[in-house]
């Protein structure tokens, strides 16, 4: 409790500094806005503000320099906001004015998200694990793994890992909550569906008995995942609940690093951890960026959640989280009014005055959707659920939330309105270049004095806050791909907030061929529209010379949109998945035992299915005709920690390393060896952190744009080539209809 009070005093002191500096900035801003300055003076002012921004950008990062840096950006952005609002909206005709207002609202949305996001991330709080209390004082834990339609193989791995978390066994129980084998599913529907549910139920019951996990199901499938957990809570009694998605495999130290926080704060209801994924999402896979660039979700889990934690607003993300049973029960169990029961539960408990925490160390490994259809379906659920929370829970006026919590929840909800703005920005250049509509009243002097500094400030802040975990323009690519399909769902949710139904995200999909996603066709149209607009822009440049500056600037935005669309089209060629289980890079010394001989080797990648090793070329004669071996991994270089039976598959010479590359598959002889393999492959959070750090990058704005342009051209050409081949081949490569979200 002493540490908690110190942290609270520190936050209070820092909050006072934030409020003072932002208030001072606002007063200064109002004073400057009252001045009528000529263009030259406005350029000097803009240059001075940018200079201050960059000075603090490269200073040593402290809480004070971070706040001052954001204040400079805050000033520049608000300066643009007032100029944009007061001087760029002119009435020429109703069509132009209507489009101008739509574009203006999209920009205002972007500015609002920028300002809210800057506030959320003003001081990321990197929380450290708290040591566990003595065994006699440890809380009991119910590990709950909700399941619906996941394969037995996926569930087995998660349950094995849950059983091997370091924690006293008499204090921990593991439960499989099977919603795919409920009484309702086993007794209703057609013969095939009933038989499938009964078979699943019996098979999972046997698997749970074999592993030492308790199988739990219920009568009816009501209220989706929230209802499943609430039903299980009535049948269990642990002090804490650890919720794990069916494909989220915990590391050995998960409970060691999270449980201690509850001993420090009696009002703590949640400890959330990051979701780390061992396979690429469809965009990463199809553009081949998974191993070279940070994943899209890292910005949220490595930066934003830490910012939310500073304001006591870190929220439940559905899995990888410990919850305090007594506090969950006080508000009637898991919330189920929306389809994002996790965030809804968190906001409900925050309104009751309880606290949350976030630990940034990745302590579970999960699977992302393999197909674009599964990916978009997942994002539609997130978008509609957060908009439901915004409309039904009204975080801005919800009683019990602090002002920072209101801002944080509003930002998390309002972010999901991005499809409106993203599509407006995509199509706005067409209005001017093709139709000549006057939608932005500015000359080159005012544009360079207000708009250019605004764009520089926004990109600089994005690089400052997220540059380590996100390349520039990646957000634009992901948002564009989602926008086309999320927008109709968002509109439906706004009209009928209680209508959306929970849909389970597909897990463990496998693609055995390359095909064009059926979701690609709208992007062909958008690409043709943008290229046509650029052609019209080139003609306009020569036909209307008095508008050359506006034409060039608009064409610049049109070209940027075209590059994003190229990357999107490239990402919509669904590439064949070569392995059933994703492999992760490692660098681990081991020995290969064949008979009585041992050969030094280095494991360079590993998965639940097998691994790849590098050996000295001189070993080739000894192992080239062998089919089986034992892989020995040593603890601290002294004793064998793991020994796995493996089948040797592919032996070849690796030119990059000048070593022999040997591929192998695990060949378990018993259950204990299978458990040990799961612990070896998935049990180390240090391995996941090392992988994240190896992907970190700071390419800069120009480098990131050139990178995006390169992969956009490369993979869109591959997409078009495949499309032409499909047409010539009689559309033989079309994807199954199940790809649709």
N, C-alpha and C positions, 0 to 999 in steps of 0.2 A: 504493500500500500504506500510505502514511502516513495518508491520509484514512480508510482502512478501520480502522486501529488506533485512531484518535481516536474514530471512531464507536463502536467496540466498548467503549472505556473509558467513553464517555458513557453508553452503554446499561447497562453494569455499574453505574455510579454511580446511575443512575436506578432500576435494578432494586432496588438496596439500599434506596433511599428507599421504593419501593413496598412491599417486604417489611416494612420497619420499621413503616410507617404502618398497614398492614393487620394486622400482628401486634399493634400497640398497640390498634387498634380491636377486635380479637378479645378481648384481655384485658379491656378496658373493658366489652365486651359481656357477657362471662361474669360480671363483677362485678355489673353491673346486673341481669342475669337472676336472680342469687341473691337479689336484694332483692324482698320482697313488698310492693308498693305499692298503695295504694287507687286507685280510679278517677281521682280528681282529680289525684293525683301522676303517674299514667300519662299523663293529658292534658298536664300540664305538660312531662313528658319528651318526648312526641311533638311538642309545639309547639316546644320548644327544638331538637330535632333538625331539624325542618323549617325553622326559622329559620336554623340553621347551613347547611343545604343550600342555601337560597335566597341567603344571603349569598355563598357561594362560587360559586353559579350565575351571579351577575352581576358578580363580580370579574373583573379582567383575567385572561385565560387564560394561565397559565404551567404548566409541568410540575407544579409543586408544588400550585398551586390546583386543578388538574385531579384530582390524586390525592386531595387532601383532600375535594373535592366527592364523588368516588366513594366515599370511605370513609364519609361521612355516609349516603349512599344504601345502602351495604353494611350499615351498622349498622341502619338502619330496616327493610330487607328481612329481615335475619336475625332481628331482633326479632319481626317478624310470623311468620317461619318457626317459631320456638320456641313462640310462643303458639298458632299454628295446629296444631302437632303435639301439644302437651301439654294444651290446654284446649278444643278444639272438636270432638274426636272422641268422641262418647258413643254408647253402645249403647242403642237403643230397640227395634229389631226387626231381623231379618236383612236385609230388603229395604232399609230406610233405611240400615243400616250399610254394606251393600255399595255402594250409590250414593255414600254419604259417602266411602268409601275411594277410589272411582274419581275423584271430584272432587278429593280431597286429592292423589292421585298426579298428576293433571293440573296442579294448582297447583304442586306440588313440581318438576315438569318445567319449568314456566315460570320458577320462581325459579332453578333450575339454569342455564337458558339465559341468564337475566338476569345472573347472577354471572359465568359464563364469558365472555359478551359484553363485560361491563364490563372484565374483565381483558384481553381481546384488544385493546380500544380505549383502553386507559389512556394510550397515547402514540402516536397516528398518526405515521408517519414519512414526511414529504413529501420524497421523493428527487428530486434534480435530475439532469438529464442530464450526462454526462461528455464533454468534447470528444474527437473522434476522434484517434487517433494519426496520424503521417505515413502517406501512401499505401503506402509500402513495408512498413509494419508492420500494415496492415489485414488482418483475417482474411477468408478467402473465405466466401461465404454462399450456401447453397442455399435458395432460396425455394420452399417446397413447398405446393401448393394441392390438398389431397385433394378428390376429387369423386366423387359417386355417381349422382345423378339430376337435378342442377341443369341449368337451361336454358343453351344456348350464349350467350345474351345476358348472363346473370349472370356466367358464367365469363369472357367477353371483357372485361368492365369490370374485374374483379379482376386479370386478367393484365396489362391495359394499365397499370393503376395500379402494379402490382408492378414493371413494367419502367421506370417513371418515378420511382422512389424515387431520391433523390440519393445516389449511391454509385458508385465506379468500376466501369464495366461489366465489366472483365476480372476483377473480384473478386466478381461476383454472377451467378448463373444462376437462371432461373425454370423450375420444373417443374410441369406439370399431372399429378397422380396420379389417373388415371381408373379408378375401380373399377366404373364402369358399362359398360365395354367390355373386360372381362377375357376371356381365352380361354374360361374357364368359361361366361360369359354368352353368348359368341358361338357356342358349340358345343352347349349344352344347353338344355333347355326346349322349348316349342312353337315352331312356325315364326315366329309373330309376335314373340315375345320375342327369338329369335335375330336376326331381321331388324332389330329395333329396336336391339339392342346393336351389331350390325355397322355400321348406319347412324351411330349415335352415335360409334363409334370412328373411322370414316373422316372424319366431319365435324369432330370435335375435332382430329384429326391435321392436317387442312388448316388449321384456324384457328390452331393452334399454329405451324405452319410460316410462316403469313402474319405472325404477330406476332413471331416469334423466340423462342418458348417451346418447351421440350423436352417432348414428350408421353411419358408413362410409364404403362404398365399392367402387369398381372401375370397369372399363369396362373389362380389361383383366388382367390375372395373369402373369405379366411380372416382371422379376428380383426378384422374390421371396419376402422375407421379406424387403429387401432394397427398392424394387420398391413399395411395399405397403406403407412404411413410407414416401417415396418421394412423392407419390400421395397424401397422407393425408396432407403433409406439404403445398401443393398448396391450400388446402381448409381450412387451419387454420392459425392463426397469433400470437400464444403465443410467448413470449420472450424466454422461455425455453421449452424443450421437455423432458418429463419423459417417458422413454420407459420401458414397463413392458411386459414380456412374459405372455401368457394367464393364466399360472398357478403360476405366481409369485405374491404373495399377500403382499402388502406393510404394514408396521406398521404405527401407528398413527403419529409418530414423523419423518417420512421419510423426508418430505419437510423442517421441522424445522431444521434438522441437515445438510442439503445439500445446500439449496438455498443461504445461507449467503456467501459461498465461492465465488460465482460469483460477489458479491459486493466488494470483496477484490482484484480481479485480472481481468482486462478487457480482457486479452488474454486467459482466461480460457475457454476451449471448452467442458470439460468433468468433471463430478464428478461421479466416479464409486463406487458402494457399493458391499459387498460380496453377493454371492448366498448361502443362507442357505436352507437346505432341511429338511422337516419334515418326510420324509419316507426314508428308507434305499435303496441304490442302490442294484442291484441283488447280488453282492458279499457280501455285508454287511448282507443282508437278509438271504442268503443261508448259511452263516457261523456264523450267529447270533452274530455279533460284533457291531451292530449299537448303542446300548446303553452303551457299555463298552469301546469303542475305538474311537478316532477322525476319522471323515470321510476323505475319500481320497482327497476331494477338499479343505480341510482346510489348507493344506500346501500352496496352491496357494493363497487363499484369506486371510489367516491370517499372512503369512510371505512374500511370493514372491511378491504379489502386493504392499506391503509396501516397499519392496526393490526397485521395479520399480518406485514407487512414488518418492523416494529419488532422482532418476536420471531423473525425469520428463518424465517417460516412462510408467506410468500406462495406460493401454489401455481399450477400450470399450469392454465389455463382452456380449453385446447383450440385456441385461435386467438389471433392477435395477440401471439405470444410468440417470443422468440429462445432457442434451446437450444444448449448446447455439445455437439457431436457426440461428442467423446472421452469425456465423462462419461456421456452416454446409453448409449454402447456398453459402458462398464464394467459396467452393470447389465443388459446383454443387450438393449438397445433399449427401445422404448416398451413399457410394461407393458400387459397385455391380459387380466388375470384378471377384471377388473370391466368394466362398460360405461361407466364414467367413467375412461377410460385416462389422461386428463390429470392429474387429481388423484392417481390411483394412481401414476403415474410420479413425481410430485413427492414424495410421501411416501417412496417407495422411495429416491430420491436424498438426501432429507433424513436418512434413517436411516444412509446411508453417510457423513454428515458434510459434504455439499456445501451450498452456499448458494444462495439465491434473492433476487430483487430485484423491486420493482414501481415503475413510473413512472406517475403518475396522469394524465398528459396524454393525452387521447383522440386516438389516431393511426390509427384505422381506423373505417370506418363500415360497419355491417352491416344486415341485414334481420331483423326478428322475424317469427314466424309470424303470418299474417293472420287465421286462423280460431281459434276457441276450441278446436277439436279438436286442431289443430297445437300450440297453446300448452300444453294439458294433456298431450299426448303428450311434449313436450319436458320438462316438469316431472316427469313420471313417471320419465323416464330419469334425470334428475338425482337424484331422490329415491332410486331403487333403487340407483343407482351409489354414492352416498355411504354408504348403509346397507351395501352390500356391502363398502366399504372399512372401515367400522367393525367389521363382523363378521369379515372375512377378514384385514385388516391390523392390527387391534387397536391403534390408535394410543396408547391409554393405557398399554400395556405394551410397545410396540415398542422393541426395542433400537436405540440410536443416536440417538434423539430426546432433546432437552433437555426439561426439565419444561415450560417455556413452549410448546415445540412440541407436546408431548403435549396440553396444554390447548387450544391453537389448533385442532389437527386434531380433537380430540374435540368441540369446539364446532361446527366446520363439519359434522361428521357427524351429531351429535345434533340439530342444528337441524331436520333433515328428518323427525324424528318428530313434528313439529307437528300433523299431521292428527289424532292421538289426542286431544291436548289441545284443539284448536280445536273438534272436534265435541262433546267433553264440555262445554266452556263454553257451547256453543250449546244443548244439551239439558238442562243441569242445572236451569235455572229451572223447566222443566216438571215435574220431580220434586216440587218443593215446591208450586208454584201449582196444579197439576192434581190431584196425588195426595196432597198433604199430607205427603210424606216428610220426616223430620227429618234433614237431611244436613249441617247447619252449626250447631253448638251455640254460640250467642253472643247476647248482648243488645246493645242499642244503645250502652251505655257502653263495653263492650270492643271492639265493632266500630269505633266511632269512635276509640278509642285505639290500635288496632293496624292494622285493615284499611284505614281511610281514609288514614292516613299512608303505608302501603305503596303504595297505588294512586297517591297523589300523587308519591311518590318515583320510582316506575317511570316514570310519564309525564314527570316532570321530567328524568330521566336520558335518556330517549329523545329528548326535545326538545333537550337539551344536546349529545348526541352526533350526532344525525342530523337535527335540525330544519331545517338548511339544504338537505338533499338528500331529505327525505321528510316529507310531511305526516302528522300524527297519524292513526292508524286506517287508513292505507292498507295496512299489513301485514296487519291483520285481514281486510280485504276480499280481498286476494290469497290469503291462506292459506285462507280459507273456501272460495273457489271451487276451489282445488286439492284441498282435503282430501277431498271426497266421492269423487274418483276416484283420488287418490294412496293413500288408506288401504288399499284391497284389494291394490294392488301392493306396498305396504310389508309387509303381512302375508305375502304370498307370498314375498317376498325373505327375510324373517326365517325362514321355514320351509325355504326352499331357496335359500341365498345365491348359489349358482353358476348358478341357472336363468335369470335375466333375459338377454335377447338385445338387442344394439344395434339401435336403430331410428333412421334418419336423420330429422332434423327437416325438415318441408316448407319450401321456400324459394321466394319469388316467386309465391305464390298470388295469385289475383285474384278478388274478389267482385263480380259484376255485378248483384247484387240484394240486398235486405234480407230476412233470414229469421230465425226463432227457432232458436237452436242446439238440437239434440236433447239437448245436455247440460243443458238447463235444467230438465227435469222433476223431478229430486230437490229442487230449490230451491223449487218450488211447494209440495211437501209440507212442507219445513222451515218455509217461511213460514206456511203454514196452522197448523202445530203451534205456532209461536211466538205468532201472533195469538190462537189458542185459549187458550193459557196466560195471556196478558194478560187475556183476558175472565174466565177463572177467577179470576185474581188480583184483579180488581175486585170480583167476587162475594165472594171470601174476605175482602177488606178489611172488608166490612160484616157478614159472617157470623161471623168470628172476630176480634173487636176486640182481644183480648189479644195477637194476633200482627201487629198493624198495621205495626210497624216492620220486621219481617222481610219482610212482604208487600210493602211499598213498596220496600225495598232490592232484593228479588228482581225485582220488576216493572221497576225501573230497569235491571237487567242484561238482562231480557227485552226491554225497549224498545230498548236498544243493539243487541242481536242482530237485532231486527226491522229497524232502520235499515241494518245491514250487509247483511241479506238483500235489502232493497229495492235497494240499490246493485248487489248481485250479479245480481239478476233484470234490472235495467236493462242490465248489462254483457253479458247473455246474449242480447240482441237484436243479431244480427250485422248491422252496417250495411254498406250498399253502399260499395264502394271506388270513388271517383270518378276516380282517376288511376292509370294503369299504373305510373308511377314516382313515389315520394313526393317532395314539394317541401319545401324547408327555407327558412326566412326568412333574408334577407340585406339589407344596406343598402349598395349599391355604385353609385357613379356610373359611367356609361358613355355611349356615343353610338350613336345609331341612324343608320346610313348608308343612304340611299335615293338611288340614282344618285350625283350629286355633292354632294348636300346632307347635312349632318349635324345631328341633333337631339339636344339634351341629354336624357338620361333617367336614371332611377334604378331599378336592379334590386331588387325587393323580395322575390322568392322565386325559387328555382331548383331544377331537378332534372335528371336525365340526359335527360329528354324535352324539356324546354323551360323557359321562365321567364315571369315577369310583370314588366312595367315600368310606371313612372309617368312621364308626360310633361305638359308644359304644355298647357292646353286650347287655346291658340292654334295648336297643331300639327294640330288635328283635320282641317282641310280638306286639308292636305298629305299626310296618311297614310291617310285613311279609305278610299281606293280602291286602296291598294297591297297586294300579296300577299306580296312578298318584300323582304328587307332584309339588311343586314349589321350585326351587333352588335359594336361595338368596345369593348374594355376596356383601359384604359390603365395602364401601370406607372408609379407615382409621378407620375401626371398629365402625363407628357411623351411617351412613345412607346406605340404600340399593342402590348400584350402578347398579347392574344387577339383574333381576328376570326372570328366564326361566321356562316355563312349561316343565316338563319332564315326560316320561313314565318309571316307575320302571321295571327293567327286571330281574336281577339275584341277589339274596341275598345268601351269604354264609359266613362261618366263615373263616377268614384269619389267619392261624397259625403263620405266620411270625410276624404280628403286634398284634396278639391277639385281633383283632377288627372285626367287621362286614364289609364285602366288599359288596358294593351295586353298581351294574351297572345300567346305565340309558341312555335313548335316548332323545335328544331334540325333543320337539313337539311344533313347533312354532304356534302361533295363528294369527300372522299378519306379515306384511313386516318389521315393525319397530323392532319387536322382533328378526327376522332373521338377520337384520343388526346389532343389538346389540350383537348377538351371534358371528358374524364374527369379530366384534371389540374385544370382550372378548377373543376369542380363538387365533386370529392372530395379535392383535394390539400391543403387547408388545415386543419391541426389547430386553428389559431386560430379558425376559423369554428365548429368543433364546441364549443370551450370557451366562446365567446361565447353560443352557444345554450343551453348548460347554465346559465351564470350568469344568463341572462335568465329562466330558469324557477325559479330559487331562490326559496324563500319561507319565511316564518316566521309562519304564520297563528295559531299557538298552538293549544292543545288545544280550546278552545271554538269558535274560528273554523273549525278543521278539521272538527269534528263537525257544525257547521251547514252547512258546504260539502258534506260527505258526505250529510247529510240532504237538502239541496236537490237534488243530482244523483240521489240515490236515488229521491226522489219523482218527479222529472221524467222520468227514463228508464224507471222501472218502469211508469209510466202509459203511456208510449209502447209498452213491451213488451206490456202487457195489451191495449192497443188493437190492436196488430198481431195478437195471439193471437185476439182476438174476430173481427177481419177475416178471419183465416185459417180460422176455424171456419165463419163465414158463407159464405166463398168456397170451401168444399169442400177445405180444407187445401192450397190451391194454393201456399202459401209455405213448405212444409216444405223443410228443407235436405237435401242428398244424404246418403246413409248414410256416405259417406267422412268425415264430420265426426267420427265417433266416434273416441276416442283408442285 
